[in-house]
Amino acid sequence: MAETFLKSSLFRKEREQKWRALEKLVDRTEKSGVQSLTSQETLELQSLYQVAISSLSVARSISLDRSVLTYLEALAARAYFCVYGPRSRLLIALWGFFRHDFPSAVRAMKMPIFFSALFVLFGYAAGYALTYNDLDWFHAFVSQQMASGRLPNTSTADLRDGLFTLPQSAREQLSLFASFLFIHNAKIGFLAFALGFAFGIPTALLLFGNGLSLGAFAGLFVSKGLGLEFYGWISIHGTTELFAVILCGGAGLAIGGAVISPGRKTRLASLAQQGRRSGVMVLGAATMFLVAGLLEGFGRQLIVVTMDRYLIGGAAFALWLAYFITCGKRASHASAD
């Protein structure tokens, strides 16, 4: 009997600190949910759960006293539901992604996102200036398919009808053009991310080219006296869609930066870290593309008052900014600590 007591005492002394640490994490998770844990604490929860399972297995095999077995069985059962229970619920996982992971990843990559926006802006400025001063440049920046009938020789009246979809033929044409723009920008965004490993050069060129196309369209419509209407027409979805393109571009530039300058880490470790963040950001941007598609498919069809279009586009942009600035900060700070 004394030998069994001594075994239990030594066994517990060697492992009790980790059991108590697991118990604290389980208590927090049961009280506030798994989303209250930082990413580091979530990994620790999983690791300590494995320790508890191992301890329970050993305790059973050497027939330790009942009090240790009962404690470990209860702790392992509670930890099991904390580790595996939330992962069986998709809504909780999605909530954690959009509440913490996505905005935190965006804030962590402010500089690549800034440079991504600059490349688009420089492209836009060049496309606008060249096209506005000489409409022949339009054909150099915009393909026939993307133009979808909106050409320098198109009359102002036809261009205006296309913006407000007055006739049925114009409505069908606008829907086709809107769908093309959505697919085009989504493709640009994902390519900008995927090609980032090539030192970020293809990413920068894609962003600049996308800006050129947008600037060429703006130059065409402004030269026809339809600048106010054009920017209102494109703002409904554009503030969300272009934001998503810039985020994808930032993700690609971050990957390129990790290849060029890994810092104190190895190039592989730097790529792994940036790859995780960039992947989270691109997944979130895919949702933004879907939101932009809904705004594009319905908002521009149903809302034909220019100022209302500006209000919707501006509100969407403000909401995205507020989301990225405020959401997930507590989790980020806790993780940094």
C-alpha positions as CSV (number, residue, x, y, z in Angstrom):
1,M,0.0,0.0,0.0
2,A,2.9,2.4,0.9
3,E,4.6,1.5,-2.4
4,T,1.5,2.4,-4.4
5,F,1.1,5.7,-2.5
6,L,4.8,6.5,-3.2
7,K,4.4,5.7,-6.9
8,S,1.3,8.0,-7.1
9,S,3.1,10.8,-5.2
10,L,6.1,10.7,-7.5
11,F,4.1,10.4,-10.6
12,R,1.9,13.3,-9.7
13,K,4.8,15.5,-8.6
14,E,6.5,15.1,-12.0
15,R,3.4,16.0,-14.1
16,E,1.1,18.0,-11.9
17,Q,2.3,21.4,-13.1
18,K,1.3,20.5,-16.7
19,W,-2.1,19.1,-15.5
20,R,-2.8,22.4,-13.7
21,A,-1.8,24.4,-16.7
22,L,-4.2,22.4,-18.8
23,E,-6.9,22.8,-16.2
24,K,-6.6,26.6,-16.4
25,L,-6.9,26.6,-20.2
26,V,-9.9,24.3,-20.0
27,D,-11.6,26.5,-17.4
28,R,-11.1,29.5,-19.7
29,T,-12.3,27.7,-22.7
30,E,-15.5,26.4,-21.0
31,K,-16.2,29.9,-19.6
32,S,-15.4,32.2,-22.6
33,G,-15.1,29.8,-25.6
34,V,-12.1,28.7,-27.6
35,Q,-12.0,32.1,-29.4
36,S,-10.8,33.7,-26.1
37,L,-7.5,31.8,-26.5
38,T,-4.6,33.2,-28.5
39,S,-3.1,31.1,-31.2
40,Q,-0.2,30.1,-28.9
41,E,-2.6,29.1,-26.1
42,T,-4.6,27.0,-28.6
43,L,-1.5,25.1,-29.6
44,E,-0.6,24.7,-25.9
45,L,-4.1,23.4,-25.1
46,Q,-3.6,20.7,-27.7
47,S,-0.1,19.8,-26.5
48,L,-1.1,19.6,-22.8
49,Y,-4.2,17.5,-23.8
50,Q,-1.8,15.0,-25.3
51,V,0.3,15.0,-22.1
52,A,-2.9,14.4,-20.0
53,I,-3.9,11.4,-22.2
54,S,-0.4,10.0,-21.9
55,S,-0.4,10.4,-18.2
56,L,-3.8,8.7,-17.9
57,S,-2.6,5.8,-20.0
58,V,0.5,5.4,-17.8
59,A,-1.6,5.8,-14.6
60,R,-3.9,3.0,-15.7
61,S,-1.1,0.7,-16.7
62,I,0.7,0.9,-13.3
63,S,-2.5,0.9,-11.3
64,L,-2.1,4.2,-9.5
65,D,-4.6,5.2,-6.8
66,R,-8.2,5.9,-7.7
67,S,-8.0,9.7,-6.9
68,V,-5.3,10.3,-9.5
69,L,-7.1,8.2,-12.1
70,T,-10.5,10.0,-11.5
71,Y,-8.8,13.4,-11.7
72,L,-7.1,12.6,-15.0
73,E,-10.1,11.0,-16.5
74,A,-12.3,14.0,-15.8
75,L,-9.6,16.4,-17.0
76,A,-9.0,14.5,-20.2
77,A,-12.7,14.3,-21.0
78,R,-13.1,18.1,-20.4
79,A,-10.0,18.9,-22.5
80,Y,-11.2,16.6,-25.3
81,F,-14.3,18.7,-25.9
82,C,-12.3,21.9,-25.7
83,V,-9.8,20.6,-28.3
84,Y,-12.1,18.8,-30.7
85,G,-15.6,20.0,-30.0
86,P,-15.3,23.6,-31.5
87,R,-13.6,22.2,-34.6
88,S,-16.7,20.2,-35.4
89,R,-18.7,23.4,-35.6
90,L,-18.1,25.3,-38.8
91,L,-19.8,28.5,-37.6
92,I,-17.4,28.8,-34.7
93,A,-14.4,28.3,-36.9
94,L,-15.7,30.9,-39.4
95,W,-16.4,33.3,-36.6
96,G,-12.8,33.0,-35.3
97,F,-11.5,33.5,-38.8
98,F,-13.4,36.7,-39.5
99,R,-13.3,38.0,-36.0
100,H,-9.6,37.6,-35.4
101,D,-7.5,35.9,-38.1
102,F,-8.4,37.9,-41.2
103,P,-8.2,41.5,-39.8
104,S,-5.1,40.6,-37.7
105,A,-3.3,39.3,-40.9
106,V,-4.2,42.5,-42.7
107,R,-2.8,44.7,-39.9
108,A,0.3,42.6,-39.7
109,M,1.1,43.4,-43.4
110,K,0.4,47.1,-43.6
111,M,3.5,47.9,-45.6
112,P,3.1,45.3,-48.4
113,I,-0.5,46.4,-48.7
114,F,0.6,50.1,-48.9
115,F,3.0,49.3,-51.8
116,S,0.3,47.2,-53.5
117,A,-2.0,50.2,-53.4
118,L,0.8,52.4,-54.8
119,F,1.3,50.1,-57.8
120,V,-2.4,50.3,-58.6
121,L,-2.5,54.0,-58.1
122,F,0.5,54.6,-60.3
123,G,-1.0,52.5,-63.0
124,Y,-4.3,54.3,-62.7
125,A,-2.6,57.7,-63.0
126,A,-0.7,56.7,-66.1
127,G,-3.7,55.1,-67.8
128,Y,-5.9,58.0,-67.0
129,A,-3.4,60.7,-68.2
130,L,-2.5,59.0,-71.4
131,T,-6.1,58.1,-72.4
132,Y,-7.6,61.4,-71.4
133,N,-5.1,63.2,-73.6
134,D,-5.2,60.7,-76.5
135,L,-8.1,58.3,-76.7
136,D,-6.1,56.0,-79.0
137,W,-4.2,54.8,-75.9
138,F,-7.4,53.2,-74.7
139,H,-6.9,50.3,-77.0
140,A,-3.4,49.7,-75.6
141,F,-4.6,49.2,-72.1
142,V,-8.1,47.6,-72.5
143,S,-8.8,44.5,-74.5
144,Q,-11.8,44.2,-76.8
145,Q,-13.5,41.7,-74.5
146,M,-13.0,43.9,-71.5
147,A,-14.2,47.0,-73.3
148,S,-17.5,45.3,-74.1
149,G,-18.5,47.9,-76.6
150,R,-17.3,50.9,-74.6
151,L,-14.9,52.4,-77.0
152,P,-13.5,55.9,-77.8
153,N,-15.8,56.1,-80.8
154,T,-18.9,55.2,-78.8
155,S,-21.3,58.1,-78.5
156,T,-21.7,59.9,-75.2
157,A,-25.4,59.0,-75.2
158,D,-24.7,55.3,-75.5
159,L,-22.0,55.4,-72.8
160,R,-24.5,57.1,-70.5
161,D,-27.2,54.5,-71.3
162,G,-24.7,51.8,-70.4
163,L,-24.0,53.3,-67.0
164,F,-27.7,53.6,-66.1
165,T,-28.9,50.5,-68.0
166,L,-31.9,52.2,-69.5
167,P,-32.7,49.9,-72.5
168,Q,-32.9,46.2,-72.1
169,S,-30.0,45.7,-74.5
170,A,-27.9,48.0,-72.4
171,R,-28.9,46.1,-69.2
172,E,-27.8,42.8,-70.7
173,Q,-24.6,44.3,-71.9
174,L,-23.9,45.9,-68.5
175,S,-24.5,42.5,-66.7
176,L,-22.1,40.9,-69.1
177,F,-19.5,43.6,-68.5
178,A,-20.0,43.5,-64.7
179,S,-19.5,39.7,-64.7
180,F,-16.4,40.1,-66.8
181,L,-15.0,42.8,-64.5
182,F,-15.6,40.6,-61.4
183,I,-13.9,37.5,-62.9
184,H,-11.1,39.7,-64.3
185,N,-10.4,41.4,-60.9
186,A,-10.6,38.2,-59.0
187,K,-8.2,36.5,-61.4
188,I,-5.8,39.5,-61.1
189,G,-6.0,39.3,-57.3
190,F,-5.3,35.6,-57.0
191,L,-2.6,35.7,-59.6
192,A,-1.0,38.6,-57.8
193,F,-0.7,36.4,-54.7
194,A,0.3,33.2,-56.5
195,L,3.2,34.9,-58.5
196,G,4.6,36.7,-55.5
197,F,7.3,34.0,-55.0
198,A,9.1,35.4,-58.1
199,F,10.5,38.2,-56.0
200,G,7.2,40.1,-56.2
201,I,7.9,41.4,-59.7
202,P,5.0,39.7,-61.6
203,T,2.7,40.9,-58.7
204,A,3.8,44.5,-59.1
205,L,3.3,44.3,-62.9
206,L,-0.2,42.8,-62.5
207,L,-1.2,45.5,-60.1
208,F,0.2,48.3,-62.3
209,G,-1.6,46.8,-65.3
210,N,-4.9,46.6,-63.5
211,G,-4.5,50.2,-62.6
212,L,-3.8,51.1,-66.2
213,S,-7.1,49.5,-67.3
214,L,-9.1,51.3,-64.7
215,G,-7.4,54.6,-65.5
216,A,-8.1,54.1,-69.2
217,F,-11.8,53.6,-68.6
218,A,-11.9,56.6,-66.3
219,G,-10.0,58.7,-68.9
220,L,-12.5,57.7,-71.6
221,F,-15.6,58.5,-69.5
222,V,-14.2,61.8,-68.2
223,S,-13.3,62.9,-71.7
224,K,-16.9,62.4,-72.6
225,G,-18.1,64.5,-69.7
226,L,-19.3,61.4,-67.7
227,G,-16.7,61.3,-65.0
228,L,-19.2,61.8,-62.1
229,E,-21.5,59.1,-63.4
230,F,-18.7,56.7,-64.1
231,Y,-17.1,56.9,-60.7
232,G,-20.5,56.5,-59.1
233,W,-21.3,53.5,-61.3
234,I,-18.0,51.8,-60.4
235,S,-17.9,52.8,-56.7
236,I,-20.8,50.5,-55.6
237,H,-18.7,47.4,-56.1
238,G,-15.3,48.9,-56.8
239,T,-14.4,50.0,-53.3
240,T,-14.8,46.4,-52.1
241,E,-13.4,44.7,-55.2
242,L,-10.4,47.0,-55.6
243,F,-9.7,46.7,-51.9
244,A,-9.6,42.9,-52.3
245,V,-7.2,43.1,-55.3
246,I,-4.9,45.3,-53.2
247,L,-5.0,42.9,-50.3
248,C,-4.1,40.0,-52.6
249,G,-1.3,42.1,-54.1
250,G,0.0,42.9,-50.6
251,A,0.0,39.1,-49.9
252,G,2.0,38.5,-53.1
253,L,4.5,41.3,-52.3
254,A,4.9,39.9,-48.7
255,I,5.9,36.5,-50.2
256,G,8.3,38.2,-52.6
257,G,9.8,40.2,-49.7
258,A,10.3,37.0,-47.7
259,V,12.3,35.5,-50.7
260,I,14.4,38.7,-51.2
261,S,15.1,39.5,-47.6
262,P,14.3,36.8,-45.0
263,G,15.9,38.8,-42.2
264,R,17.3,36.9,-39.3
265,K,15.3,33.8,-40.1
266,T,16.1,31.3,-42.8
267,R,14.5,31.9,-46.1
268,L,12.3,28.8,-45.6
269,A,11.2,29.9,-42.2
270,S,10.4,33.4,-43.4
271,L,8.5,32.1,-46.3
272,A,6.5,29.8,-44.0
273,Q,5.5,32.7,-41.7
274,Q,4.6,35.0,-44.5
275,G,2.8,32.2,-46.4
276,R,0.5,31.6,-43.4
277,R,-0.4,35.2,-43.1
278,S,-0.8,35.7,-46.8
279,G,-3.0,32.6,-47.1
280,V,-5.3,33.9,-44.4
281,M,-5.5,37.3,-46.1
282,V,-6.2,35.9,-49.6
283,L,-9.0,33.6,-48.1
284,G,-10.6,36.7,-46.6
285,A,-10.1,38.6,-49.9
286,A,-12.0,35.8,-51.7
287,T,-15.0,36.6,-49.4
288,M,-14.7,40.3,-50.4
289,F,-14.8,39.3,-54.0
290,L,-18.1,37.5,-53.4
291,V,-19.5,40.6,-51.6
292,A,-18.4,42.7,-54.5
293,G,-20.1,40.4,-56.9
294,L,-23.4,40.7,-55.0
295,L,-23.1,44.5,-55.0
296,E,-22.2,44.4,-58.7
297,G,-25.0,42.1,-59.7
298,F,-27.8,43.7,-57.7
299,G,-26.7,47.2,-56.6
300,R,-25.8,48.6,-59.9
301,Q,-28.9,47.1,-61.5
302,L,-31.4,48.5,-59.0
303,I,-29.8,51.7,-57.9
304,V,-29.5,54.3,-60.8
305,V,-29.2,57.5,-58.8
306,T,-25.5,58.6,-59.0
307,M,-25.3,60.0,-55.4
308,D,-26.9,56.9,-54.0
309,R,-24.2,54.9,-55.7
310,Y,-21.5,57.0,-54.1
311,L,-23.1,56.6,-50.7
312,I,-23.2,52.8,-51.0
313,G,-19.6,52.6,-52.3
314,G,-18.4,55.0,-49.6
315,A,-20.2,53.2,-46.8
316,A,-18.7,49.9,-48.0
317,F,-15.2,51.3,-48.0
318,A,-15.7,52.9,-44.5
319,L,-17.1,49.6,-43.1
320,W,-14.1,47.6,-44.5
321,L,-11.7,50.1,-43.0
322,A,-13.4,50.0,-39.6
323,Y,-13.4,46.2,-39.7
324,F,-9.7,45.9,-40.4
325,I,-8.7,48.6,-37.9
326,T,-10.8,47.5,-34.9
327,C,-11.6,43.7,-35.2
328,G,-9.3,41.1,-33.6
329,K,-7.0,43.6,-31.8
330,R,-7.4,41.9,-28.4
331,A,-6.4,38.6,-29.8
332,S,-3.4,40.1,-31.7
333,H,-2.1,41.8,-28.5
334,A,-2.5,38.7,-26.5
335,S,-0.6,36.7,-29.0
336,A,2.2,39.3,-29.1
337,D,2.5,39.1,-25.3
